[in-house]
Amino acid sequence: MNTPQIINNIVPSVLVSDHQVKFELQTPLQQLLNLLEVLKLHSLTQMKNLVEMTAVDSPAHEFRFYVTYFLLSTQTNMRVRVSVQTNEILPIISATALFNSANWYEREIWDLFGIFFANHPDLRRILTDYGFSGHPLREDFPLSGFTDIFYNDARKLLVYEPVELTQSFRKFSFLSPWTQENKSV
């Protein structure tokens, strides 16, 4: 591990509030694991707790997903937020070798966003059904989903049907209700 090279390539922004130092770091995809390892093992940082992981989808960008790692050091009273960008094709190397808690967070991000984590020990769906298609927190996922699930009393089983939204039943009023005149005078 080449610590000076990794640290020199990163320009953090530092926030101080409530007597707690907070760093915000953005790193290239190739240096993510090295940076997380330095933050965890270096004697000045000691970021031994991965508190949370999350992702954000911005489909207008080339690298549409922002994955963020929230680290905590109880010894130094510091928090670090590490962000990395990726797309549907580029995998992120799993951080489960460094942080055990990354296992569930990465599974959740895989299930809801479809971001692939390479070298993950058990990457499978965690919040949606086994037969679920798609990733519901992507911006291009339809709000109603692809299938409608309901219980059929006559057949005594769950029925899966594709969702159909016919335009003839949808009525659009382009007038604002606040600007219309009161016609019931």
C-alpha positions in Angstrom: 0.0 0.0 0.0 1.4 3.3 -1.1 0.0 5.7 1.6 1.6 9.0 0.5 0.5 8.6 -3.1 -3.1 7.9 -2.1 -3.2 10.8 0.4 -1.6 13.2 -2.0 -4.2 12.5 -4.7 -7.1 13.4 -2.5 -8.1 17.0 -1.6 -10.6 16.8 1.2 -13.0 19.5 2.3 -13.1 19.8 6.1 -16.2 20.7 8.2 -16.1 21.3 11.9 -19.3 21.3 13.9 -20.3 20.2 17.4 -16.6 19.6 18.3 -16.4 16.9 15.6 -14.2 17.0 12.5 -15.9 15.8 9.3 -14.1 15.1 6.1 -15.6 14.7 2.6 -13.5 12.8 0.1 -14.1 11.9 -3.5 -11.9 9.2 -5.0 -11.5 7.4 -8.3 -13.0 3.9 -8.5 -9.6 2.3 -8.7 -8.3 3.8 -5.5 -11.4 3.2 -3.3 -10.2 0.1 -1.4 -6.8 1.5 -0.9 -8.3 4.7 0.5 -10.7 2.8 2.8 -7.8 0.7 4.1 -5.6 3.8 4.8 -8.5 5.5 6.6 -9.1 2.3 8.7 -5.5 1.4 9.6 -3.6 4.7 9.7 -2.8 5.8 13.3 -4.0 9.3 12.7 -7.5 8.4 11.3 -8.5 5.0 12.8 -11.8 4.9 10.9 -12.7 1.4 12.1 -16.5 1.7 11.8 -18.4 1.7 8.6 -21.6 3.3 9.8 -23.6 3.5 6.6 -23.4 3.1 2.9 -25.8 4.6 0.4 -26.2 5.4 -3.3 -27.8 8.1 -5.4 -28.9 7.8 -9.0 -28.3 10.7 -11.5 -29.1 9.3 -14.9 -28.1 12.5 -16.7 -24.4 11.9 -15.9 -22.0 9.5 -17.6 -21.3 7.9 -14.2 -24.8 7.9 -13.0 -24.4 6.3 -9.5 -22.7 8.0 -6.5 -21.9 5.5 -3.8 -21.1 7.0 -0.4 -19.3 5.3 2.5 -19.8 6.9 6.0 -16.9 6.1 8.3 -16.5 6.8 12.0 -13.5 6.9 14.3 -14.5 6.7 18.0 -10.8 7.2 19.0 -10.3 10.5 17.2 -14.0 11.7 17.2 -13.9 12.1 13.4 -16.3 11.2 10.6 -15.4 10.7 7.0 -17.6 10.6 4.0 -16.0 8.8 1.0 -17.8 9.1 -2.4 -17.1 7.2 -5.6 -18.9 7.3 -9.0 -19.7 4.4 -11.2 -22.2 3.3 -13.9 -24.1 0.1 -14.7 -21.1 -1.6 -16.2 -18.2 -0.8 -13.9 -18.2 -2.9 -10.7 -17.0 -1.6 -7.4 -14.7 -3.8 -5.4 -16.4 -5.0 -2.3 -15.4 -3.6 1.1 -16.5 -6.6 3.1 -12.8 -7.7 3.6 -12.2 -4.4 5.5 -15.6 -3.9 7.1 -18.0 -6.7 8.0 -21.0 -4.3 8.0 -20.4 -3.6 4.3 -21.9 -7.1 3.5 -25.5 -6.0 4.1 -25.1 -2.5 2.8 -23.7 -3.7 -0.5 -26.5 -6.3 -0.8 -29.1 -3.5 -0.3 -27.4 -1.3 -2.9 -27.2 -4.2 -5.3 -30.9 -5.0 -4.8 -32.3 -1.4 -5.0 -29.9 0.2 -7.5 -28.3 -2.7 -9.4 -24.7 -1.6 -8.7 -22.5 -4.6 -8.9 -19.9 -5.3 -6.1 -17.0 -7.5 -7.3 -15.7 -10.1 -4.8 -18.7 -9.9 -2.6 -19.2 -13.2 -0.7 -23.1 -13.3 -1.0 -24.4 -10.7 -3.5 -28.2 -11.5 -3.8 -31.4 -9.6 -3.3 -32.2 -8.6 0.3 -35.3 -6.4 0.3 -37.3 -7.4 -2.8 -38.8 -10.7 -3.9 -36.7 -13.4 -5.6 -38.6 -13.1 -8.9 -38.5 -9.3 -8.8 -37.2 -7.7 -12.0 -35.4 -4.4 -12.1 -34.1 -2.2 -9.3 -36.7 0.1 -7.7 -34.6 3.0 -6.6 -33.3 3.8 -10.1 -34.7 7.0 -11.6 -35.8 5.2 -14.7 -37.8 2.5 -12.8 -41.6 3.0 -13.4 -43.4 4.2 -10.3 -46.1 1.5 -10.5 -43.5 -1.3 -11.2 -43.7 -3.9 -13.9 -46.1 -6.3 -12.2 -49.2 -6.1 -10.1 -49.4 -8.7 -7.2 -52.7 -9.5 -5.5 -54.3 -12.4 -3.7 -57.1 -14.2 -5.6 -59.7 -15.6 -3.2 -61.2 -18.0 -5.7 -57.9 -19.6 -6.7 -56.4 -19.2 -3.2 -53.0 -18.0 -4.4 -51.0 -14.9 -5.3 -51.5 -13.7 -8.9 -48.8 -11.8 -10.8 -50.1 -9.7 -13.7 -48.2 -7.2 -15.9 -49.2 -3.6 -15.2 -51.0 -1.8 -18.0 -51.6 1.9 -17.9 -54.1 2.9 -20.6 -54.1 6.5 -21.5 -57.9 6.7 -22.1 -58.7 6.4 -18.4 -56.2 9.1 -17.4 -57.6 12.6 -17.3 -55.2 15.5 -17.2 -56.2 19.0 -16.1 -53.4 21.4 -17.0 -55.1 24.3 -15.2 -53.9 25.2 -11.7 -56.7 24.9 -9.1 -55.4 28.0 -7.4 -55.7 30.2 -10.5 -59.2 29.2 -11.6 -62.1 31.4 -10.9 -64.8 30.3 -8.5 -67.7 29.4 -10.8 -70.2 28.4 -8.0 -71.1 32.0 -7.0 
